[in-house]
Amino acid sequence: MRDEPLVLRFVRHGATSANTIGLRCGGDLDLPMTPLGHEQSAAIAEKVAQLHPPVGLIVTSDLRRTRETAAAIARRLPAVRVLVEPAFAERHLGNWNLLPVRETQRWFEALQTPPGGESNDEFVDRITRGVRNIKSELSSRPLLVASKGVARVLGELAGRPERLEPENGEVLEFDLSAHFGLATLGSPS
């Protein structure tokens, strides 16, 4: 029997006010989308509806911006179930929330931990746990609606050499087979 690849599709949520002006917005800051973000979500719902094979499940973090984007996609795909998985929330940034991206990028690249926030290792462990939590759903061709930092971690887990910086509404695909073989996914957290 041949193992199927463990593929997870991803879309970054529609824009928030922080995104549009270049400020950090972590998973401990639950901002709604802007009108632009709602327009982006409607456009991405149309793109997602055209994917082949079709999406069989929408997974979202519990953040408002991701749930709003997932709801727009679900309106376009009413037969597709939505699953909320809190482990896929953006990294908790503590005191780095609402600071300019350009001024804080070097801290991220140096793997520093935000005061009052989550370390990179803790974040990677949480996203890994999120993938394990939805392992039984991977055969249903899920689409994960989440944030940019989640895409970065999924890219690392998929063995992509480049650091991912997806735009709001961008669709990506991750083959997690190399990192999450069937035995790995079945192991306890």
HELIX and SHEET records of a PDB file:
HELIX    1   1 SER A   17  THR A   20  1                                   4    
HELIX    2   2 PRO A   35  ALA A   49  1                                  15    
HELIX    3   3 ARG A   64  ARG A   76  1                                  13    
HELIX    4   4 PRO A   86  PHE A   88  5                                   3    
HELIX    5   5 GLY A   94  TRP A   96  5                                   3    
HELIX    6   6 VAL A  101  GLU A  109  1                                   9    
HELIX    7   7 ASN A  120  ASN A  133  1                                  14    
HELIX    8   8 LYS A  135  SER A  140  5                                   6    
HELIX    9   9 LYS A  148  LEU A  157  1                                  10    
HELIX   10  10 LEU A  182  GLY A  186  1                                   5    
SHEET    1   A 5 ARG A  81  VAL A  84  0                                        
SHEET    2   A 5 LEU A  57  THR A  60  1                                        
SHEET    3   A 5 PRO A 142  ALA A 146  1                                        
SHEET    4   A 5 VAL A   7  ARG A  12  1                                        
SHEET    5   A 5 VAL A 171  ASP A 175 -1                                        
END                                                                             
